Amino acid sequence: MRAFSQLPRAVLVLEVFGILLLILSYLTLHEMLPLPSPFTGKLAATLMIFAGIALMLPAATVMMWRTAKVMAPELFNTRRSRDKPKPGDSHDADH
């Protein structure tokens, strides 16, 4: 997946922390991993789930933004280099 590997490093780090937090919350809910008392229980696991999802949102946003720019460049007022009129083009108004 080429687009995923081209994400900024900070976004990838947030994504990894979010995934780790989700795994940690799963292990905490099923009591597979002993944690200190403030991090045990359903409330702590629920907070870890929401924090993990929140940490994964920037990567999803960047990927959706890039996809939208590729699919509909007119919405973002960007034109690809091949779509730009060349000087001396027969469709040029000064021709």
C-alpha positions as CSV (number, residue, x, y, z in Angstrom):
1,M,0.0,0.0,0.0
2,R,2.0,2.9,-1.3
3,A,-0.1,5.7,0.0
4,F,0.2,4.4,3.6
5,S,4.0,4.3,3.5
6,Q,4.1,7.9,2.3
7,L,2.4,9.3,5.4
8,P,4.4,11.8,7.5
9,R,6.4,10.1,10.2
10,A,4.5,11.8,13.0
11,V,1.2,10.5,11.7
12,L,2.6,7.0,11.5
13,V,3.9,7.2,15.1
14,L,0.4,8.3,16.2
15,E,-1.1,5.4,14.3
16,V,1.2,2.9,16.0
17,F,0.5,4.3,19.4
18,G,-3.2,4.1,18.8
19,I,-3.0,0.4,17.7
20,L,-0.9,-0.4,20.8
21,L,-3.4,1.3,23.0
22,L,-6.2,-0.7,21.5
23,I,-4.3,-3.9,22.0
24,L,-3.5,-2.9,25.6
25,S,-7.2,-2.2,26.2
26,Y,-8.2,-5.6,24.8
27,L,-5.7,-7.3,27.0
28,T,-6.8,-5.3,30.0
29,L,-10.5,-6.1,29.5
30,H,-9.8,-9.8,29.2
31,E,-7.5,-9.7,32.2
32,M,-4.6,-11.2,30.3
33,L,-2.2,-8.5,31.2
34,P,-1.8,-7.3,34.8
35,L,-1.6,-3.5,35.0
36,P,-1.4,-1.1,38.0
37,S,-4.7,-0.4,39.7
38,P,-5.6,2.9,37.9
39,F,-5.4,1.1,34.5
40,T,-7.6,-1.9,35.3
41,G,-11.3,-2.0,35.1
42,K,-13.9,-1.2,32.4
43,L,-13.6,2.5,32.7
44,A,-9.9,2.5,32.1
45,A,-10.3,0.1,29.1
46,T,-13.0,2.3,27.6
47,L,-10.9,5.4,27.9
48,M,-8.0,3.5,26.3
49,I,-10.2,2.5,23.4
50,F,-11.4,6.0,22.8
51,A,-7.8,7.3,23.1
52,G,-6.6,4.7,20.7
53,I,-9.2,5.6,18.1
54,A,-8.5,9.3,18.5
55,L,-4.8,8.6,17.9
56,M,-5.6,6.8,14.7
57,L,-7.8,9.5,13.3
58,P,-5.0,11.7,11.9
59,A,-3.8,8.9,9.6
60,A,-7.3,8.3,8.3
61,T,-7.8,12.0,7.7
62,V,-4.6,12.3,5.7
63,M,-5.4,9.3,3.6
64,M,-9.0,10.5,2.9
65,W,-7.7,14.0,2.1
66,R,-5.2,12.6,-0.4
67,T,-7.8,10.3,-2.0
68,A,-10.2,13.2,-2.3
69,K,-7.6,15.4,-4.0
70,V,-6.8,12.6,-6.5
71,M,-10.4,11.8,-7.3
72,A,-11.7,15.4,-7.6
73,P,-8.9,17.9,-8.2
74,E,-11.4,20.5,-9.3
75,L,-12.7,20.7,-5.8
76,F,-9.3,21.8,-4.5
77,N,-8.4,24.2,-7.4
78,T,-5.4,22.1,-8.3
79,R,-4.6,21.1,-11.8
80,R,-2.2,18.4,-12.8
81,S,0.7,19.3,-14.9
82,R,-0.6,17.4,-17.9
83,D,-3.9,19.3,-17.7
84,K,-2.4,22.7,-17.7
85,P,-2.6,24.5,-21.1
86,K,0.7,24.8,-22.8
87,P,1.8,28.1,-24.4
88,G,0.9,28.1,-28.0
89,D,-1.9,25.6,-27.5
90,S,-4.6,25.8,-30.2
91,H,-7.3,26.3,-27.6
92,D,-5.5,29.3,-26.2
93,A,-7.5,32.6,-26.4
94,D,-4.4,34.4,-27.7
95,H,-3.9,32.0,-30.6
